[in-house]
Structure formats: structure tokens, C-alpha cells
Amino acid sequence: MSGGLRKVKDAVIAHQDGDQQLMLVAVAFGKATTNLFVIFDASGRIINVDIFRDFV
């Protein structure tokens, strides 16, 4: 088990195309760090979140 969310370490725009924007968000959970893929629509609403499979 990795534990609860500790902090957001970094966030960058990974790709922007038309009405959508993909952000790569590095987050710390307990002692592990992983990346979230967050997709926003043209209105700035989150339409999808995915977690990278491998913790670093």
C-alpha cells in the first residue's frame, strides 16, 4: 500500500490539441511518487484522470 496523497510535486502541460489539454501531474503518495494524467476540456473542466501504472 502506498499511503495517502502527501503533495503535488509538479504539473506541466504535456499536450494541447483543439478542445483538450493533457497535464502531467507528479504526486507523492506516502513514500512513492507517481504521475497522474489529467485531461481538461475547453471549459477547463476535468474530463479524465489516469494514473501511471509504475510507481517511482
C-alpha positions as a printed NumPy array, in Angstrom:
array([[  0.   ,   0.   ,   0.   ],
       [  1.347,   3.416,  -0.932],
       [ -0.485,   5.611,   1.592],
       [ -2.494,   8.786,   1.172],
       [ -1.757,  11.779,  -1.015],
       [  1.002,  13.919,   0.515],
       [  1.515,  16.651,  -2.08 ],
       [  1.524,  17.687,  -5.714],
       [  5.198,  17.888,  -6.681],
       [  4.916,  19.336, -10.199],
       [  2.447,  19.886, -13.041],
       [  3.17 ,  20.562, -16.712],
       [  1.133,  20.804, -19.891],
       [  2.115,  17.677, -21.811],
       [ -0.081,  18.213, -24.874],
       [ -2.679,  20.659, -26.132],
       [ -4.869,  19.892, -29.138],
       [ -8.092,  21.599, -30.132],
       [-10.575,  21.448, -27.272],
       [ -8.468,  19.326, -24.907],
       [ -5.387,  19.81 , -22.768],
       [ -3.351,  16.998, -21.179],
       [ -1.472,  17.767, -17.977],
       [  1.119,  15.535, -16.385],
       [  0.933,  15.897, -12.602],
       [  3.613,  14.392, -10.338],
       [  2.148,  13.487,  -6.949],
       [  3.563,  11.943,  -3.786],
       [  1.651,   9.162,  -2.028],
       [  3.249,   8.045,   1.229],
       [  6.819,   7.144,   0.226],
       [  6.096,   6.718,  -3.515],
       [  5.835,   9.23 ,  -6.35 ],
       [  3.761,   8.708,  -9.482],
       [  2.281,  10.669, -12.36 ],
       [ -1.352,  11.455, -12.999],
       [ -2.567,  12.197, -16.495],
       [ -5.328,  14.806, -16.268],
       [ -7.334,  15.832, -19.336],
       [ -9.267,  19.108, -19.402],
       [-11.925,  20.201, -21.876],
       [-12.155,  23.656, -23.481],
       [-14.072,  24.964, -20.425],
       [-11.308,  23.905, -18.024],
       [-13.289,  21.003, -16.599],
       [-11.558,  17.702, -15.859],
       [-12.902,  15.062, -18.238],
       [-10.489,  12.209, -17.462],
       [ -7.844,  11.221, -14.913],
       [ -5.499,   8.262, -15.237],
       [ -2.674,   7.116, -13.004],
       [  0.645,   5.912, -14.352],
       [  0.987,   2.195, -13.569],
       [  4.546,   2.143, -12.236],
       [  5.342,   3.977,  -9.013],
       [  8.816,   5.53 ,  -8.887]])
